[in-house]
Amino acid sequence: CEYISYEDFTKYEKIRQILIEVHAPPGFDNGKEGEVVKDIKDSEVLKAQTESPTRRETKVLVNFFDSFAQNNLIMFSKEPNPWCRGSCLEYSFIRLKPSFLNPN
């Protein structure tokens, strides 16, 4: 699952380019309000069981994309995958030098 493995490849500096297909976070369409999803890092992403599924899903996605940005991986392409019927997108990232992003 991309929501578990992304830190493995965003932090590894030798990886210069990434193409990843992103699906809806697991467990958010099960209709079980307040249930903790076990296959995502519960302590970091899903801290409170009382949050709404939409709020938890937002945290998962923000943490996911923030990890790319914090490791100098910049999105340069986003495409829908028509075979997923709207439930997944393909993102391409390229790693830039920090000096390119912060020239001062």
PyRosetta script that sets phi, psi and omega in degrees:
from pyrosetta import init, pose_from_sequence

init()
pose = pose_from_sequence("CEYISYEDFTKYEKIRQILIEVHAPPGFDNGKEGEVVKDIKDSEVLKAQTESPTRRETKVLVNFFDSFAQNNLIMFSKEPNPWCRGSCLEYSFIRLKPSFLNPN")
pose.set_psi(1, 133.9)
pose.set_omega(1, -177.6)
pose.set_phi(2, -63.9)
pose.set_psi(2, -24.2)
pose.set_omega(2, -178.3)
pose.set_phi(3, -79.9)
pose.set_psi(3, -9.6)
pose.set_omega(3, 176.0)
pose.set_phi(4, -102.8)
pose.set_psi(4, -39.6)
pose.set_omega(4, -171.7)
pose.set_phi(5, -91.3)
pose.set_psi(5, -9.6)
pose.set_omega(5, -172.7)
pose.set_phi(6, -59.0)
pose.set_psi(6, -35.7)
pose.set_omega(6, -178.9)
pose.set_phi(7, -66.3)
pose.set_psi(7, -27.8)
pose.set_omega(7, 178.3)
pose.set_phi(8, -62.5)
pose.set_psi(8, -38.6)
pose.set_omega(8, -178.1)
pose.set_phi(9, -101.5)
pose.set_psi(9, -16.5)
pose.set_omega(9, 176.5)
pose.set_phi(10, -75.7)
pose.set_psi(10, -31.4)
pose.set_omega(10, -177.5)
pose.set_phi(11, -86.8)
pose.set_psi(11, -15.6)
pose.set_omega(11, -178.7)
pose.set_phi(12, -80.9)
pose.set_psi(12, 105.4)
pose.set_omega(12, -169.7)
pose.set_phi(13, -66.7)
pose.set_psi(13, -19.2)
pose.set_omega(13, -179.6)
pose.set_phi(14, -74.8)
pose.set_psi(14, -16.9)
pose.set_omega(14, 175.6)
pose.set_phi(15, -79.3)
pose.set_psi(15, 119.7)
pose.set_omega(15, -175.3)
pose.set_phi(16, -100.2)
pose.set_psi(16, -25.1)
pose.set_omega(16, -177.3)
pose.set_phi(17, -144.9)
pose.set_psi(17, 141.0)
pose.set_omega(17, -177.3)
pose.set_phi(18, -134.2)
pose.set_psi(18, 134.2)
pose.set_omega(18, 169.0)
pose.set_phi(19, -117.8)
pose.set_psi(19, 123.1)
pose.set_omega(19, -176.8)
pose.set_phi(20, -137.7)
pose.set_psi(20, 137.7)
pose.set_omega(20, 174.6)
pose.set_phi(21, -95.7)
pose.set_psi(21, 125.1)
pose.set_omega(21, -176.2)
pose.set_phi(22, -108.4)
pose.set_psi(22, 125.8)
pose.set_omega(22, 179.6)
pose.set_phi(23, -104.5)
pose.set_psi(23, 169.2)
pose.set_omega(23, 173.1)
pose.set_phi(24, -58.6)
pose.set_psi(24, 137.5)
pose.set_omega(24, 179.9)
pose.set_phi(25, -55.1)
pose.set_psi(25, 139.7)
pose.set_omega(25, -175.8)
pose.set_phi(26, -66.2)
pose.set_psi(26, 144.0)
pose.set_omega(26, 173.6)
pose.set_phi(27, 86.3)
pose.set_psi(27, -3.7)
pose.set_omega(27, -176.5)
pose.set_phi(28, -89.8)
pose.set_psi(28, -9.6)
pose.set_omega(28, 178.5)
pose.set_phi(29, -106.5)
pose.set_psi(29, 15.8)
pose.set_omega(29, -177.5)
pose.set_phi(30, -88.3)
pose.set_psi(30, -5.4)
pose.set_omega(30, 175.6)
pose.set_phi(31, 72.7)
pose.set_psi(31, 13.1)
pose.set_omega(31, -178.3)
pose.set_phi(32, -101.5)
pose.set_psi(32, 86.4)
pose.set_omega(32, -179.0)
pose.set_phi(33, -54.2)
pose.set_psi(33, 129.5)
pose.set_omega(33, 174.6)
pose.set_phi(34, 84.6)
pose.set_psi(34, -1.7)
pose.set_omega(34, -179.3)
pose.set_phi(35, -80.8)
pose.set_psi(35, 137.0)
pose.set_omega(35, 178.6)
pose.set_phi(36, -83.4)
pose.set_psi(36, 132.7)
pose.set_omega(36, 177.7)
pose.set_phi(37, -84.6)
pose.set_psi(37, 122.2)
pose.set_omega(37, -171.6)
pose.set_phi(38, -81.5)
pose.set_psi(38, -21.8)
pose.set_omega(38, -175.2)
pose.set_phi(39, -91.3)
pose.set_psi(39, 11.7)
pose.set_omega(39, 172.3)
pose.set_phi(40, -121.4)
pose.set_psi(40, 152.7)
pose.set_omega(40, -178.1)
pose.set_phi(41, -59.3)
pose.set_psi(41, 96.8)
pose.set_omega(41, -175.0)
pose.set_phi(42, -58.0)
pose.set_psi(42, -43.8)
pose.set_omega(42, -173.8)
pose.set_phi(43, -68.2)
pose.set_psi(43, -29.5)
pose.set_omega(43, -177.5)
pose.set_phi(44, -93.5)
pose.set_psi(44, -41.6)
pose.set_omega(44, -170.2)
pose.set_phi(45, -100.6)
pose.set_psi(45, -39.9)
pose.set_omega(45, -174.2)
pose.set_phi(46, -115.6)
pose.set_psi(46, 69.9)
pose.set_omega(46, -172.6)
pose.set_phi(47, -72.0)
pose.set_psi(47, -36.1)
pose.set_omega(47, -175.3)
pose.set_phi(48, -120.7)
pose.set_psi(48, 127.4)
pose.set_omega(48, 179.1)
pose.set_phi(49, -70.7)
pose.set_psi(49, -17.0)
pose.set_omega(49, -176.5)
pose.set_phi(50, -84.7)
pose.set_psi(50, -6.6)
pose.set_omega(50, 178.8)
pose.set_phi(51, -69.8)
pose.set_psi(51, 152.9)
pose.set_omega(51, 177.5)
pose.set_phi(52, -71.7)
pose.set_psi(52, 154.0)
pose.set_omega(52, 177.1)
pose.set_phi(53, -56.5)
pose.set_psi(53, -36.4)
pose.set_omega(53, 179.7)
pose.set_phi(54, -64.7)
pose.set_psi(54, -40.8)
pose.set_omega(54, 178.9)
pose.set_phi(55, -66.0)
pose.set_psi(55, -41.3)
pose.set_omega(55, 178.1)
pose.set_phi(56, -65.3)
pose.set_psi(56, -42.7)
pose.set_omega(56, 179.7)
pose.set_phi(57, -60.8)
pose.set_psi(57, -40.3)
pose.set_omega(57, 178.7)
pose.set_phi(58, -62.5)
pose.set_psi(58, -43.0)
pose.set_omega(58, 178.9)
pose.set_phi(59, -62.5)
pose.set_psi(59, -41.4)
pose.set_omega(59, 178.9)
pose.set_phi(60, -60.1)
pose.set_psi(60, -48.4)
pose.set_omega(60, -178.0)
pose.set_phi(61, -67.2)
pose.set_psi(61, -40.4)
pose.set_omega(61, 178.8)
pose.set_phi(62, -62.8)
pose.set_psi(62, -47.1)
pose.set_omega(62, 178.3)
pose.set_phi(63, -61.4)
pose.set_psi(63, -39.4)
pose.set_omega(63, 179.3)
pose.set_phi(64, -60.3)
pose.set_psi(64, -54.3)
pose.set_omega(64, -177.0)
pose.set_phi(65, -73.4)
pose.set_psi(65, -31.0)
pose.set_omega(65, 175.6)
pose.set_phi(66, -62.3)
pose.set_psi(66, -36.6)
pose.set_omega(66, 179.2)
pose.set_phi(67, -60.5)
pose.set_psi(67, -39.1)
pose.set_omega(67, 177.3)
pose.set_phi(68, -64.5)
pose.set_psi(68, -48.5)
pose.set_omega(68, -178.0)
pose.set_phi(69, -63.3)
pose.set_psi(69, -41.9)
pose.set_omega(69, -179.1)
pose.set_phi(70, -66.1)
pose.set_psi(70, -20.5)
pose.set_omega(70, 179.3)
pose.set_phi(71, -106.7)
pose.set_psi(71, 23.7)
pose.set_omega(71, 174.8)
pose.set_phi(72, 62.5)
pose.set_psi(72, 28.2)
pose.set_omega(72, 175.4)
pose.set_phi(73, -100.1)
pose.set_psi(73, 116.7)
pose.set_omega(73, -173.1)
pose.set_phi(74, -108.8)
pose.set_psi(74, 131.2)
pose.set_omega(74, 178.8)
pose.set_phi(75, -70.4)
pose.set_psi(75, 131.1)
pose.set_omega(75, 176.2)
pose.set_phi(76, -123.3)
pose.set_psi(76, -4.4)
pose.set_omega(76, 178.3)
pose.set_phi(77, -155.5)
pose.set_psi(77, 143.9)
pose.set_omega(77, 175.6)
pose.set_phi(78, -143.4)
pose.set_psi(78, 124.9)
pose.set_omega(78, -179.3)
pose.set_phi(79, -135.7)
pose.set_psi(79, 141.2)
pose.set_omega(79, 173.2)
pose.set_phi(80, -75.3)
pose.set_psi(80, 147.1)
pose.set_omega(80, 173.0)
pose.set_phi(81, -98.7)
pose.set_psi(81, 109.9)
pose.set_omega(81, -175.3)
pose.set_phi(82, -64.2)
pose.set_psi(82, -21.0)
pose.set_omega(82, 179.9)
pose.set_phi(83, -73.0)
pose.set_psi(83, -18.9)
pose.set_omega(83, -179.6)
pose.set_phi(84, -87.1)
pose.set_psi(84, -6.6)
pose.set_omega(84, -179.9)
pose.set_phi(85, 56.6)
pose.set_psi(85, 44.1)
pose.set_omega(85, 174.9)
pose.set_phi(86, 88.5)
pose.set_psi(86, -0.2)
pose.set_omega(86, -176.9)
pose.set_phi(87, -99.4)
pose.set_psi(87, 2.8)
pose.set_omega(87, 177.6)
pose.set_phi(88, -151.2)
pose.set_psi(88, 153.1)
pose.set_omega(88, 178.7)
pose.set_phi(89, -131.6)
pose.set_psi(89, 151.2)
pose.set_omega(89, 174.9)
pose.set_phi(90, -104.1)
pose.set_psi(90, 126.4)
pose.set_omega(90, 179.5)
pose.set_phi(91, -115.6)
pose.set_psi(91, 141.2)
pose.set_omega(91, 174.0)
pose.set_phi(92, -117.3)
pose.set_psi(92, 134.7)
pose.set_omega(92, -179.6)
pose.set_phi(93, -126.7)
pose.set_psi(93, 148.7)
pose.set_omega(93, 173.7)
pose.set_phi(94, -129.9)
pose.set_psi(94, 140.8)
pose.set_omega(94, -179.5)
pose.set_phi(95, -87.1)
pose.set_psi(95, 125.6)
pose.set_omega(95, 176.9)
pose.set_phi(96, -110.2)
pose.set_psi(96, 156.4)
pose.set_omega(96, 176.3)
pose.set_phi(97, -68.4)
pose.set_psi(97, 144.0)
pose.set_omega(97, 178.2)
pose.set_phi(98, -56.3)
pose.set_psi(98, -32.4)
pose.set_omega(98, -180.0)
pose.set_phi(99, -66.0)
pose.set_psi(99, -25.8)
pose.set_omega(99, 176.3)
pose.set_phi(100, -71.3)
pose.set_psi(100, -37.3)
pose.set_omega(100, -177.2)
pose.set_phi(101, -80.1)
pose.set_psi(101, -31.1)
pose.set_omega(101, -179.7)
pose.set_phi(102, -128.9)
pose.set_psi(102, 81.6)
pose.set_omega(102, -173.0)
pose.set_phi(103, -67.1)
pose.set_psi(103, -14.2)
pose.set_omega(103, -177.2)
pose.set_phi(104, -83.9)
pose.dump_pdb("model.pdb")
